[in-house]
Amino acid sequence: MRVRISHLTRKAKGVAHRDEDREEDILRIGRATDSEIYLPDARVNLVHATLSRRPGGFFIEAVGASTIRHNGASRSSAPLKIGDNVMIGPYDLTIVAPAAGEAIDVTIAVELVRAQADDLVALRARSRTSIEETGLRKRSVSWALSIVVFVLFIALPIAGFFIPGLNEWSRKLPVAFDHSWDSGPASDSHKFFAGDCSACHQKAFVQVRDSACLACHAKIEEHAPHDVKVAALSEERCAHCHKEHTHNDAIIVRAQGFCANCHVDLKKFNSKSTVADIGDFFSQHAEFRPTVVKAVETKKFERVSLSDKANLIEQSNLKFPHDRHLSERGVRGPNGVRQLKCADCHEPDRGGVGLLPIEMTKHCADCHQLTFDPRAPERKLPHGDVASAVGVIQDFYAGLALRGQIEEESAPASVRRRVGQPLREEEKKEALAWAETKAKQQMEIILGTSLCKSCHIVEPPSAQNPSWRVKPVKVVNVWMPKAIFVHAKHSTVDCTHCHDAPKSTQSSDVLMPSINTCRECHGGENQASRLPSPCAMCHVFHRQDLGPMRPDFKKTAATGN
């Protein structure tokens, strides 16, 4: 919204105006100097209220325990319209209609109408608020305090370090000598050894070395591959980014600027970089590039931008039309028509971060039953093992042929005989030959035309490969392996809002939402109308797919750098 803030000052000759135009999603009103509407009076809180534009118009809302008066009534929040008056401390804020033709949504007139009372001036006049008024001189007080600080916080801690037993004796005092240099409690992660200062501070009057950190974190991962030479990464100390003695504050840097300082222009640090420049998630971030399967047999994976529709194809060797399984009419199975939902197959893992892999026996077998002959409805083929499935079929028909009493007119007499009637050797060969033919016919149906081929790519026997072959399947479980996405935190949103599965006709579709879908809720670090989302919300610095941060750890520890 575009707002004109008009500061009014009444003078003898009239009213003076000082206008400033701002374009913000939210205006902060308060005594803080970075407030968009700055009210420099002690009776106003640092951030007293906020003014924003919503679908119903403009709204003002008090922050914390602050109070505002809207048209004379005390309120915590209120809608605003032209002519309304809002009292904040000694100030009146009046909502004024913008002049015709101006590209301004609203004008806010700000006037100090209740100045400080004269008794405050009188109180200051009879109070002593400076050193000179006490009879002391600044110079003498400064020297005295400097000597006290030097003795207490420099001389005594140094003496305690060099004189054995002095520090231990000082612990009987209210404050031990060496505690005066303690900048604060250790972080929660390091409290278990917080009493052993030498674990990190290995040498007096020397900054904490990287070798002290790597003694425990030797396997911490690199941020960029070792062949990508970035001086800023190799020269920085661990403690430059991870500040200790901050008590409950996290020692991991999450500020967006920490990442954007380099990533907003990576060519400056590495001229050969092929990584897209990123500055802010909402305004300067490339389209997502999911990792998709391009060839299962050769384990070829490729990152493809969601905007590259021609190459955005996942070759998983699986046939699966989402639209048929999510049809509003339901799907027909052995137990009747069933209305499937996404959650019937896609189950969250224990931590709610990702989804568990799809399993044939758990998610598919109820409808896709692997039976192959109505004479044995309980007999099912093993899934995922073609050789075993072929063996089951061959054994089944060989058993039928040798047992006899097969009611098929095309079958030889040796197969149609009564059960229990013995076979001569020639009849046994004839029966097994019929069984082999029957098994081949059934495999043509099961593997070649119906059962397996409905979901898989099947290759029939050939001169190069005399056996049936089902191409291996690989479905990517995480499209963005270098990013963090927690499904559990998005459970309030319907799956189909992000994944357009009801319209997907084939498994080669990559049903990942575009960056604009995420931007409906997520903004950059400084976004006020969306969830502020700095880089560290979705990305980590130390990447688990890379080697250790300091491959020359032994050399580092030896040199002390």
N, C-alpha and C positions, 0 to 999 in steps of 0.2 A: 504494500500500500504506500502511496505517496502522501506525506503529511507535511503541512507547513506549521512550524512552531513559531508563534509571534509573541515575543517577550515585551510586555508593556511597562513603561516607566512614566509615571505622572510627574510633570514639571509645571513650573509657574506659567509657561507659555502654551501648555497643552500636554498631549500624550505622545511620547516617543516610542517608535516601533523598532524592534530588531528581529528580523525574520531569518529563519533558517529552514531549508527544505531537506527532508530525509525520506529515503525509500527503504523501509524495513518491514519484516513480517511482524515483529513485536517491538514496541517501544517501552523501554524501562524508564520509570519515573522515580527519581530519588536523589540523595545527596552525594552518591558516588560520582566521581568525575567522569566515568565512562558511561553514565546514564544518557540516553538519548534526550530526555527532558530533564535537564539539570536544575535542581532546586537547592541552592547552597545555604541552607539554614539548619541549625542544630536540632530544630524540632521535626525535621524530616529524616526518616530512616535512610540508610545507604541505598537500599532498593525498596522503595515504599509500595509501589504498585506497577502493574504492567497494563499496556493498552494494545489491543490486537483487533484484527478484523476477522470475523467468522461469517459463515453463511447467512446468519441473521442480522448482520451489521457490525458496528463497532462495540467493543466491550472493554470495561476497565475492571481490574481485579486486584485487590489488596494482596500483598505478599507477606506471608507469615502472620505475625500478630499486629501488623499495621492496621490503621483505621483510615477510612475515607468517608466523606459525607457527599452524597449524591442528591442534589437539589434539596439540601437541608437534612436529609435522613442518613443516619449512619448505616453503612452497608459494607459487606465484604467483596461484593461484585455487583455490577449493574450494566445494563445495555445503555448505549449513548445515542442521543439524537441531537439534531441541531438545536441550539439554545440551552442545552443542559449545562449545569454548573457543578463542578467537582471541587471540594475543599480538601487540600492536602497540607496539613500544618498551617502555616501562615499564608499559603498561596491559594488563589482561585484559578481554576482551569475552566475556560468557557469554550464550548464546542460551537464553532462558527462555520457557516456555509462558505465554501470557496467561491471566489469571484468567477463570473461567467467566462468561459473560454480558457480557463487555466487547467492544466493537467494535474490538478491536486484533488485528492479524494476528500480531505477534510482539513480544516484549519483549527488549531488549538491556541487560544489566547491565554498566556500565562502572566499573572500579575501578583506581586507581593502586596497584600492588602492589610496584613496584621504584623507590623514591625515589632521588634523586641521592645519590651516595656522599659521605662526609664530606670526602674529599680535595679535592673541588671547593670546598667552603667554606673549607678551609685555604688553597687556592691564591688565592682571592679576598682572604683576610685578609693575605697577604704581598705582594700586588700593588698597584701604584699605578694606579688606574683613574679618577682625577679630577684636574682641573687643580690644585686646591688642594694635592694631595699632591706635586706637582712643584715647589712653591715659587712658582708664578706666581699672579697674581690674574686673575679672570675679566674685570674691567673693563679692565685694561691690555691683555690679549690681544685683547679685543673691539675696542678702539680701534685697536690696531696693525693688525689684520686689516682693519678697515673702511677705513683709509687706503690699505692696499695694494690692496684691491679698487677703491677710487675711482680711484686713479692708473692701474692697469693696464686696467681695464675701462670707465672713463668718460672720464677726462681725456685719456689718450693717444689713444683712437679719435676723440674730438672734435677734438683738435689735428691728427690726421692728415687729417681731413676738410677743415679750413680752411687748413692750411699745405700749399702745393703741394710735392709730392715727398716729404713725410714718410712717407706710407703706402708709397710705392715703396721707400724706404730700409728701412722696417721689414720688408719681405719677405725681407731677408737674415737676419733674426733667426729663431729657432726658431718663433715665432708672430708673424705680422703683427698690427699694431694693430687693423685692422678685422676680422680673423678672430675676434677675441674676442667679437664680437657675432653670429657665425654660429651659428644654432641647430641646424644639422645639415646633412648632404648634401641636395642637391636630389633631388626624386623622379625616377624613371627617365624620365618623360615630358618633363621640363624640363632634363635634363642637358646637352642640346646647346647651351644658352646659359647654363648655371649660372655661368660665369665673369663674365658681364655683369650685375652686381647692379642697375644702373640700368634694366635692361629692365623690372623689376617695381617696384623701389623708386625711383620717379621723383623723389621729393622727400625730403630729409633729415628724419628724425624725424616722418614722416607715414606712416600705414598704407598698405599697397598699395591703390591705387585700382582701382575696377572698370574704368576706362578702360584700365589696363595689361593687364588680362585680355582685354578685348574687342578690343584691338589685334590679337590673333591669333584670338580666338574670337568674332568679330563675328556669326557665323551660328548661334551656340548657341541652341537652341530654348527656348521658353517652357515653363513647367510647366502653366499654366492659360490659357485664352483671355484676350485683353486686355480683353474686356468684363466679365470676372469680376474685380472689384476686390478684391484681397486684400492688405491693407497689409503683412502679414508677408512676402509674396513680393517686393514692390517696394522695401521698405526694407532688406532684408538685403544685405550685401556678399557678393561671390563668395567672399572669403577666410573668411567665417564658416563656410561649409560645406566648402570645399576647403582643407585645411591643407597648406602647403608645408613643405619642409625636414624631411620625415619619412623620407628615404632610401628603403628598399624598401617601406614601407607605402603602400598605395593612398591617393590624395588624394580618392577618391570615398567619401562617407559611405554606409555600408551598415547602420548600426544601425537596428533596427526603430523605436526611439523617435523617430528623426528624422522619420519619416513619421507615426507614430501621434500625435505631439504635436498635429497639426492634424486628421488624418483621423478620429480617434476621436470628434470632435464638430465637424463642418464648419460647422454652423449658427452656431457661435460666431464664425467668421471671415467667413461669407457667408450671410446669412439666406435667400437665394434658391437655395442650392445644392440640386441634385437628386441628388447623388452619395451613395451609401450610406455610412454611417459604418463605418470599418474600424479595428480595433485590433490584432488578432492573427489570423493565418491559421487557426489551429486552433479558436479559441474565439469570434472576433468578425470574421467575414468573410461577406459576402453570397454567395448562390449565383451561379455564373458566368452571364454574360449575353452569349452569342455574338452576333456580327453576322451576320444572315441576309438573304438576298435576298427582298424582298417583291414587287418588280416589275422585271423585267429591262429592259423597254422604257423605263421612266421612270427607271431607275437608282435605285430606291428600296431603301434598306437600313435595317434596324431592329435594335436590340439587344433581345433577348428573353431573359428569365430561363429557365433550364432547368426551373424549377419551374412555369412557365406553359405547360402542355402544350397548351392550346387554341390558343395563338398561335405555338407553336414549330414552325412549318412554313416550309420553304425553297422558294420558288417559282422554281426554276432553269430551268423549261421543259424539263427533261430527264426521261426515263423510264429508271430504272435500279433494278431490284430486286437488292439485294446478296445476299439469301438464295438466289436462283437461281444466282448466279455462284459462291457459296461452298458450294454443296450438297455433302454428303459423297459423293453418287453421281457428282459431277463434271458437267461440261457437255459436250454433244455439239457437235463442230465438224467441219469438212471433213476433218481428220486423225484423227478418232476422239474418244473420250471423254478429257477432260483435267481433272485435279483442280487447281483454281485456288487460289492463296493471296493474301493481301493484298499481299505484296511483288511479285507478278506485275504489278500495275498501279501501286501506290503506291511510287515510288522516292524515296529521300532526295536532297536537293540536295547540292551539293558540300561545304557546311559541316556537313551533318547536322542543320541547324536545322529546316527545313521539308521539304515534299514537292514534287516536281516536278509540274507540271500533267499531267493525263491527255491523251494525244494519240490521236485516232482511228486514224491510220495506224500508230502504234507499239503500242498496247495493245488495240485492238478489231478491226482489219481482218483478223486471222487467222481469226476466226470470222464476223464481220459483213462478208462480202465484198460489194462494191458492183457485182456483175455483174448484168445485167438481161435477157440473152437467151442461151440455151444455144448458139445458132449462133456466138456470139463470146465464149467463156469468158474470153478475155484482155482483153476490153473492159470497163473499169470506169468508173463514174461518179465525177466529182470530188466530194469531200466539202466541205461548207461553202459551196457556191456553187450555189444552185438554178437560176439562169438558165443557168449553164454546163452543168449536168446535163440540163436540158430541151433545150438545143442539141445535146448529144451524142446524146440519144435521137432527136431529129428527124433529125439528119444520118445516123444509122445506118440508119433505115428508109427514108429517101429514097435512100440509096445502094443498098439492097437492091432497091427498086422499080425504079430505073433500070437496074440490072444484069440483073434478070430471074431466071427459073428459081426462083421461090418456090413451094414445094410446099404450098400452102394452097388447098383447094377453093373457099373463099369469096373468094379474091383474083380480080380481073379478069384476062382473058387477057393484057393488056399486061404484067402483073407476072409471070405464069406462063410467059412465052415463053422460048425458048432464049437462053442468054447470047450476046451479040454481035449478036443480031438488032436492027436499027435500029428506033427508035420514030418514028411520025408525031407531029405536034404534038398532035393530039387524044389519042393514046395516052399521051404524056408527061404531059399534064394529069391523065389518069385515074390513072396510076401514082402521081403525087405526091399526089393526093387520097387514094388508098389509104394511102400512107405517113403522111400527116398523121393519118388516122383511127387507124392502128395505133399511132402515137406517143402519141396521146391516151389510147388504151386502156392502153398500157403505163404511162403516167404515173399513171393512176388506180390501177393496182396498186402501182407503186413508191412513189409519194408518198402515195396515199390509203389504202392498206390494209395494206401489208406492210413493205417495206424501210425507208423513212425513218420511218414512223409508229410503228414498234416502239420507237424511242428518242426521237423528237421529237414536238412538237405541231405539226401541219401544218394550214394553212388552205387549202382548195381555192379555185379562182378564183371571184370573185363580181362583182356589179355595181360595187362600190367598188374591187375589186382584181382585174383580169382574169388575173393570173398566180398560180401556185402560190407559197405562202409558208411557209417553216419558221421558226417563232418563234426568235429568238436565244437562245442558252444562256449562262447565267452561273452558274458554280459557285464558291462562296467557297473560296478556297485557304487562308485563315487566318481562323478564326472569332473569334480574340481578337487583333485587330491592335494593341492597346495593351498587350499582355502579351508576355512572353518565354517561349517553350517550345522546348526543344531535344530533338527526337526521338531523336537519337543517344545522349543520356544515359539514355534509357529503353529502350534496345534489349534489355535483359535481360527485359523484360516482354512477353508476347505481345500483339499488337495487339488481339485480341478481349477482353482483360481490361479495356481502357478503352473500346473502340469495339464496341458490340454489333451488328456488321454482319451476322452470320449470321441474325439475327432481323428484319432490316430488309426490308420488302416494297416500299418505294418511295423514290425519291430525295428526296422532301420531308422524310424523317426527318433530324433533326440528331443525328448519332452522336457527340456530344461527351460525355466523361465528366463526371459531376457533381463538385462540390467534395468530397463524401465519398469518392469514389474516390481523389482525390489525397491526402486526409487519412489514407489507409491507410499511407502512407509519410512524408508531410510534416507537420510540426507547426510551431508558432510558434517564435520565436527562442530561447526558453528550454526547449523540449521536449527531454527527454533520451531518451525511448523512441522518438522518430521523428527524421527528418532535420530539424535546425533550419532553418527557411525564413523569413528576414526578408523584408520587402517588396521590397527591391532584387533578390532572386533572380528575380522574375518581372516587375518593373515598373521603368521608368526615370523619372528626375525630368524631364529635358529631353526633351520629346515631339516627335518628328519631324513630327507632323501639325500642329504649331502654328508660329506665326511666331517671329521672333528674340526672345531674352530681353530685350533692351533696344532697342525700336524707335527710341528717341530717342538713339541712340548718339552722334551728332555733338554733340548738346547736352550729353550726359553727359561726353564727352571735353573739351569746351570749359570746362565748369564744374569739372571735376576731381572730381566726386562718384562 
